[in-house]
Amino acid sequence: MYAAVSPHWIAWLVFASLVLQVICVSGEAVCPNYCSCSPIPENGDRFSGPASSMSVVECVIPNTISSLSAFSTLSLYPRLSVSRIIIRDQLSLSSIGLSDLTGFSELTHLEITNTNLSYIHVHSFERLKLKTLDLRSNRLTSITWEPFMYLYSLKELLLADNPLVCSNCQNNWLREPHQDLTLGTNLTCVHNETKTLMQSFVVDNCRVPSVNVTPKHLEIRDGESFNASCEVDGEPHPSLRWDVSRLVSPYQLVNVSKRQQIIMVQNASYKDTGLLECIVSSVAGWRAAEVNLTVKVAPKINRFWGPIKRFHYCIDLNVTALPTPNVTIYHNGTKELHYDARLDNVTINSHPTMRRYEVTTKARTPWQIFGCLMFLLPSHYDNGNYTLVVSNELGSDRKNISAIFFDGNVAIPDYPETGSPSSQDNRTRTINPPMSRGTPSYVYILAAVGAGILLIVLVLFGRKYYTKKRERFRNLGDGSATPFTSVACVLDAKRGEDRVDLVHMIPNPNYLARTDRRSGSTAINHISRENIRFIGELGEGAFGVVCLGQCEHLPGADGPTMVAIKTLKDASVGDARTDFEREAELLTNLQHKNIVAFYGVCTDHEPFFMVFEYMENGDLNNYLKSRGPDADCFTRNQALLPLTVKELLYIAKQIASGMVYMASQHFVHRDMATRNCLVGDRLIVKIADFGMSRDVYSTDYYRVGGHTMLPVRWMPPESIIYRTYSVESDVWSYGVVLWEIFEYGKQPWFGLSNHEVIEYIHNGILLDCPKGCPKEVYKIMLGSWQRQPTQRMLIKDLHDAISQLSDENTPMVDIVGRNTLV
């Protein structure tokens, strides 16, 4: 006979297995041997902490490190933010290799002192943000300028007590003054075994190059040609090159002599405007000189159209011109706005409906103007013809559009004056006309008191009636009620208050699982960076930042489209580039009306972008809370009545539709929850998860092993215990999503800790039926929560059941214009 095992012991065993799996699978970063790793608190005191939060790595135990390759494992963890590395007394350390510091993008302080360091690769410090580099007391005999050429943030370079050879021309650059860079005081070098001041030693035939360009400033018109000359001098003879990476026009390079080269540009374009740089270098050092090039172009209106509804109504404009043009906008022939380029000043004429009329212009390049004429309070008075006129010294352009904000005019009744019939228009009117002598004053007093009492009674009765309505809705159904009890809606809120602010979405670390390439894959759409315009930041995660933006020229779009833009912070770190490409391929092949659309990638240069559909009402969890019976607690705006059962079923049906499609593509989501669904206009719901910060919903996740986050409240037993995922595990999660929907966004198992939730699920305890939830819906939940995956409802059957219930009770469109589906 086996002794009975306590449920508490079982829970602890489950917890232990999770911790062991995380330790074995996640591969948490470990501090290098014989080194100490610690964060730096804001007060500056140090304290020990896990490697995942390290900021300083110190290796000061003598002769324990022979190579910086010991740090290579740390660079594989993008979440690490190592800002300082200190290495002392390591006599076996002799070099800094090409890739020894790759991945330490946040490193600002590097100290390597009292070692046998004698060699530094010329590309060792690329992509670093070093501010201080301490290389004192090493074995450096020469140090070339090349590793430091692009360390723009470097403020202090310490090289004292190195046997630098005075006669070595490679060290000559250290004698030159450097702007914003301190080399320490009294830097010495060795000549004939004697130390001498570096500054006072002169090396024969070794001079830092000099460079001169002509002309230094050049202004021409679009389509004209020009020449620029670069002359160099120095010993040994320096090499010369023009940086032509910015030029879009054809050019030729002509060598006049060993010391002079001319660049000849044909039919220059306004896009060539900027700095044209000539760079010269030798072992003694390097210099650069610039031609400030301006290519003028007459104004051209690329776009002027609208209105477009974003956060506010907006008329877009996009103009190409150099110099910056004057901008004037007319409404029905009347000047409404004028921008004076010389004064950089905007003048807006007063208008009864445009008192909050604003204009924003942002020049992405010197020759472009992007504008948005925002109407914060538009009305039918703003309908009409708008004319845009732009002009500069080279010419002008104009364009007309017809803008309709509201169809038809609002009829305003013309009430006659009290006591002033039309036949008496010539009489003098007073603010308080005298009462007729034939009516005693007490009659008016009694009438006013009676009307006041009647008004109070009506208000009290209406409030009591409305309260009963809400209470009846909240107490609807305990599982025995008819499945679709009618709920009356009191339309007491404006449509504009339906909107919920965008919130951070949750990254799914397993999003790329089971992404086998399919032969029928759709080509990834590449979007030019010039077509993307950033508006604001939505959130930040380990990969980078997610921004709200606007994208032009998307397939099937008539004009600019609002988008969400996911950035890749550093494509060179670990497998970030590979994961980026795999995720893009996967998302390209997921095309369904209930999955957030993936528009494409931007890989012109780093940082890389992914561009997604923007859903204006934010995540479903927040939306449910704002439209639930407790909405007053979640919004400062006037709360709307709760969503009806019909609307909740309509939401559930759309999510199920998206899941059927994912299953048909052999895709397992692994993190199905209302927080990972987005809501658009007219109650359109789509599945999403493109990796924003977990901070907003951190309580929904169970932290294991320091950084692994598991959504245990949505996970089936096999996923919690064995970390296995399948379409069937997504079915379990969908049952929890149904529960969330009918509980208006409440957290599953609220009131219980994550550890208690694991114990409940392991012991077969299920969530209760939400109040007001139809029996048929709760049966679907129970069918999703069968312990054995093979016994759960098929995702297709689940969708069919929800669809049948939803189709029998289609949400009605609110013709008043103040509810969900308008």
Protein Blocks (a to p, Z undefined) as FASTA:
>chain_A
ZZdddfklmmmmmmmmmmmmmmmmnopacddehiacddddfkopacdddfklgfbdcdfb
ghkbfbfklmmmmmmmmkbccfbdcdehiakbcbdcfklmgoiambcbdcdehiabfbdc
fklmgoiacfbdcfehiabfbdcfklmmmmmkbmbdcfehiacdfklmklmmmmpccehi
aebehiacdeehiacdfklpccehiacdddddddfbdcddehiacddddddedddddddd
ddfklpmbdcddddfblmbccdddehiafklgccdddddddfkbccdddddddddddddd
fbdcdddddfbccddddddddddddddddeehiafbdcdfklopacddddfklmmgccdd
ddfbfkbccdddddfbgcfklgccdddddddfkbccdddddddfbgcjddddddddehia
fklmmpccdfbdcddfklcfklmmmmmmmmmmmmmmmmmmmmmmmmmmmmmmmmgojhja
cfblccddddfbdfklmpccdddddddfklmgoiaccfkbccdddddfklpccfbdfbdc
fklccdddddehiehiabdcdddddddfblmgojllmmmmmmmmmmmmmccfkbccdfbd
cfkbacddddddddfklpfklmmmmmmmklmmmccbdcdddddfklmmmmmmmmmmmmmm
mmmnopafklacfklcccdehhiacdddehiafklmmmmpccehhlaccdfklpcfklmm
nopacfklmmmmmmmmmmmmmnnopaehihiafklmmmmmmnopacdddehiafklmmmm
mmmmgfblklpccfklmmmmmmmmmmmmcccddfkopafkZZ
